[in-house]
């Protein structure tokens, strides 16, 4: 059963209930934070829609016009003998404005295409929010979940996997792995394999099976770096190196956060940037430790190191380590600033 009425700015739970009743819209726009229910919704859609083919396009990194056009070509035509297909495009906010408009304009064709369902996933972006006002779409709003909601989701997912995890162990798992739902599911599956026949998950078991999380390390590293805490910055950088986290990932994370901190520094208005209060306060704390010029210079130095990596330079980690030392508040105290 397919339904085509205009529905906008409605909590995702409304569409979730409709989906469980067998109501499938031709287009879904999943808008907001990296909420675990986003992935849960997509899995439920796959189960309900019984699609024979799934085509995905991730825009987390830059994509070419050719890649976008190839993806969009799946919307244009269909035949009576074609396979039922689910089209998934993620990180829509990273596309150019022209590509965003082209994709949204094509969604009208899907009302005449009974075999295709399109899911567009986007992180919160004020420009995207304004753009959506011009289109008739099923927009599912995913607001940033608080800690209690995230832990409840871990408890629920563990139960679905046949595991029993206590609240403290679930919180520890989130602290170690981060709040990315797919990573949490992966770790729970690893725990299930580790336990064999036993299904009880304790904090000790989480520590034994998950070890030191790369994502957690990156968060700790970023926090220390932007608080300009040299000791903890270098300590966490060493952990990332030991965990074999690629240097390009580290630099990309630093550059992205530096850009966000600079925006907060210059705008001083978190609501205009689409940030949660918690996220804004954290960035504001970082912004108070840096001048705008320091953030720009830091970003430029990161870009130069990134180019070194891509050119095949083998000692880029030493360059980054020197940059981290130079930008710490302890630099002059070490006598290196003279």
N, C-alpha and C positions, 0 to 999 in steps of 0.2 A: 504494500500500500504506500503510495506517495502523496504528499501533501504540498501545496504550492503557495499557501497564504503567506503574506508578508509578516515576519516576526523579527523584531529587532530589540536589542538591549534587554534580553531576558536571561535570568540566571541559567547556567548550564543544566541545573537539575531538572528544569522543565522539559528540555529536549531529551534528557536522559530517560525520563519516565515515558515520553512519547516513543522513544526508540525501543524500549522494552515492550511496548505495546504493538510494535511492528510498523510504526509511522516513520518513514524515511524521507527527509527533505532532499532535493536535488543538490543543494549547496549548504555546507556548514562553514562558518567562520569562527575558529577557536581563538578567542582574543584575550590576552592577559598574561599573567605570570606563568612560570614553568610549573604548573599545578599537576599533581599526580593524576587528578581526574581527567586531564586531557588525554592521557594514554589509555586510561580505562574506557573513556568514551569511544576512542578509535577502535579498541579491541571489541567492544560491544557492537559497534557498527559493522565491523567485519563479520562478526558472528550472525547478526541479524540479516545483513544484506546478502550473504552467501555469494560473495564476488568470486569470479573465476580468475580475475587478474587484478593485481595492484601495481600501480605505477607511482613512484615517489620521486620528488625533487627537493633536495635540501638546499636552502639559500643561506646556510650558516656561514659559508665562505662565499666568495664572489663566484657568480655563474655567468656564462656567456649568453648573449642574445640567442645564439643557436640552441643552447640547452633549454632556455625558456620557451622558444618557439616550438621545439620538438615536443615539449611537455604539453603546450597549449593545443597542438595539432590533434591530440586525443579527444578534445572537446568538440571539434568542428563537425565530424561526420560519424555516422553509425549506420549499421544495417540490421535487418531482422535477425541475421545469423551471427552477429558479433557477440563476443563474450561480455558478461556483466563485469564492469570494471570500477575500481575505486581509485581515484586520483588524489594523491596527497602531496601538498606543497607546504614546506615548513619554513619558518623565519621570513615570512612575507614582507616584514618591515624592512628587510635589507635590499629589496628590489628597488630599481629606479622608479620614480613616480610614473613615467610613461608605461613601464611594464606592469605596475600595479593597476593602473587604469585599464590597460588592455585586458588583463586577466578578469577584472571585475565586470567589464562590459561583456565579456564572453559568457559570464554566468547565466545570462538570459537564455542562451541557446540550450542550456541543460534542462529547461522546462519542457523542451521538445525531444529530449534524449532520455528515454526511460531506462536505459541500461547503465548509465554513468552517474556516479555520485562524486562530487568534488569536495574535498576538505582542505580549507586554507588555514594554516596555523600561523599566528603572529604574536610576538611579544608586544607589550603595551607600548604604543607610540602615538603621540598626540596628533601627528599628521595623518596617520592611518585612521585614527578615531574620527577626524573631520571628514576624511575621504568616504568612510562608510556611510555617512549621513546621506549620500547621494544614491545609494543602492538599496534594493529590496533583498535583504539576505537574512538568513537565520544566524544571528550573532550570539555566540555563547560566551558569556563573560566569566573569566576565571581570575578571581582576585587572589592576591598572594596569601597562601594559607598560613595560619599561625602555627606555632610549635605543637600545640595540642592536636590540631587537625592533622598535621603531618604524622604524628606518632600514632593516632587512631588509624590512619591509612596503612601504616606499617603493620599494625596488629591485624587489620582486616586482610591484607595481602598474605601475611604469614599463615593465617588460618586457611585461606584458599589453597595454599601450598601444602597443607597438612601439618603445619608447625604451630606450636604454642610458644609465644614469646612474651615475656613479662614487660611491663611498662619501662622499667629502668634499662633493660637490654635494648628495647626499641629506640629509646632516646640516645643511648650510646651508639647504636648503629647509625643513626642519623648524623650524629656529631662526627663520626669517622668517615662516612661515605658522602655526606652532603645531602641536600634535599632533592636531587635528581631522581625521579621515580624509577626510571629504567635501571639506574645503577643500584638502587635499593633492591629491586626485584632480582637482579643478577647476584647480589651478595646473599640474599635469602636462599636462592637456589643452591649457591655454593655451600651455605650452612647446612642445607638439607642433605646434600651429598656427604658432608663431613659427619653428620649425626648418624647416618645409616638408619637403624630402626628406631632410635630415640627421637622424639619430636619436641622435647622441651628445650627451649633456647634461653640461656642465661647470659649475663654480662660477660662471664668468663669465656663462654663459647664464642661470643661475638669477637672478643679480643683475640682469641686463638685462631679464628678462621679469617677474619678481615685484616688483621695486622695493621700496618700503617697505611692509611688511605692516601692515594695520590691527590685526590680532590681536596681532602682535608688539609694536606700539606700545602697545597697551592693557596688555599684560603688563609692559612696561618702565615705563609710567606708574604702574601700581599698585604695582610694586616700589619705585619712587622715593618715591611718596606715603607708603607705610606704613613706609618707612625714614626718613621725615621729611626727605628730601633736597630742599630747596626748588629748587635750581638745576635738577636733573634732572627734578623734577616739572613745573616750568613749561615746560622744554624739550620734554618729551614731550607735555604738554598742547597746546602749540602745534602739534606734529606731528599729533596727533589732529584738531585743528581744521582744519589744512591738508588732511588726508585726508578731510575732510567726514564724520567719524564723528559720528553724532547724539549730542547732549549727553545725551539720556535713556539711551543705552547706557552712556556714561561714568559717569553717576550710579548707574545700576543695578549696574554692576561694582564701584564703590566701596562701595556699601551692602552688597552681598553679601559682599565681602571683610571689611568692618568687622564684620559679624555673625559670621563665622567666627573672626576674630581674638579677638573678645570671648568666644566660646565657649571657645576655648583658654585665654584669660586666666583665665576663671572655673573651668574644669574641670581644666586641667592634666593631661588624660588623653586623648591622641590616639586610643588604641585604642578607647575608649568612643564616640568620635565617628565611627568608621569611616574614619579618615584613614590614608593611607600614611605611612610614616616620613618620607619626603622632604617630603611636603606638610605634615605636622605640624611638622617642624623649621623650615620656612619661616615658618609661621604663628606659631610660638613666638618666632622672632626678631622678627617684627613686634610681638607682644604685649609684649615687653620694652621697646619704645620708647613704649608708650602706657599710660596708666592706664585702668581700666575706665570712669571718668567721662568721660574725653576721648573714648573710643570711642562712648559713648552720646550725648554732645553732638554729635559729628561726624555720627553717623547721623541725629540729629534735624535738623541743619542741612541735610543732603542731602535729607531729606524735604520741608523747606520749599522748597528750590530746585526739586525735582521738581514740587511743586504750582504753583509759578510758571510752569514750562514749560507745564503742562497748562492753565493759565489764559490762555496766549497771550502771556506776558511775553517781550519780545524780547531783553533783555540778561542772560539767565540765565547765560551763560558768564562774564560779569564777576563775578556773585555767586559762582560756583564758584571762579574764580581768587582772589578775596579770601579765601574759606574755606580754600583750599589754602595761601595765604600765612600765614593766622592759625594754622593747625595745624602748620606746619613748626617744626623746632627752631631755625631761624634767625630766628623772628619777633621776639623781643626784641632780637636782635643788630642787626636792621634799625632798631630804634628805634620800631617800630610798636606795640609792646606797652605803651608808656608811656601 
